[in-house]
């Protein structure tokens, strides 16, 4: 059987699937307990890390290259 993600909830006594799904007896399962609310502090920490990574990659006086400097264009690039 291929892995599948199913929504479920704990009713206080049992873990209940939110939608019907046929399971054989002794099927191996992995249960992930999700937080009630997203961790805003953790999201902010990831965003800060991303900004720091970009800041380290580019200097404040980074040269801005014009499109005329392109020698060979990528025909698969779709400019939006």
N, C-alpha and C positions, 0 to 999 in steps of 0.2 A: 504494500500500500504506500502511495506517495504521501509525504507530509501534507497536512491540511491545517489551516487555522480556523478554529471555531470560537464564536463568542459564547460565553457562559457566565453564570453568576453563582454565588454561594447563598443558599436560602437560610443559613443559620445551622443547618444540619448536613446538607449534601451539596455537592457541586452539580449544578443543573445546566445542561446545554440550552442555549436560547433558541435553537432551531433543531429540528429532527436530523439525526445523522446515525447511520447504521454502524455500530461498533461490535466487533467480535469479542467474546470473553477473553480476558487477559491481554487485551491490546495495550501496548506500551504508550503512555501519555506523558507529556511534559506540561506542567501547570505553571503559568506565570501570573503572579498576583500584581495587578495594576494599581497605582495610587489613585485616590479619589480625585486629586487635582494635579495638574502638571507642576513640576518643580520649577518655578520661575527663576529662582536663584541659580539653579543648574543651567537653565537655558541661557541666562545672562552670562554665566561663566564661559559657556561654549562660544557665544557671540564675541566676548572679549578676546578669547584665545584666537579666534578667526581674524579679528581686526589687528591683533598684534602680529600675527603671521604675515598679513598683507603689508603692514607697516615695515616689517623686517625685509620683505622682498623688494620693496620699491623705496627709493630715497625721495626726499622732499624736492630735489632738483632733477627728478627723472625726466629724460628727454621725451617729448611727445612727438612720435613719428607720424608724418602725414601719410595718407593713403597712397600718395604718389610714390612713396618709397618702396611699395610692394613690387617685387620683381616678377613673381608668379602668383596669380590669384588662385584661390581654392574655389572651384565651381560649385562645390557642395555646401559652401557657407551661405546661409540665408541671413541677410542683414534685415533685422526687424525694426 
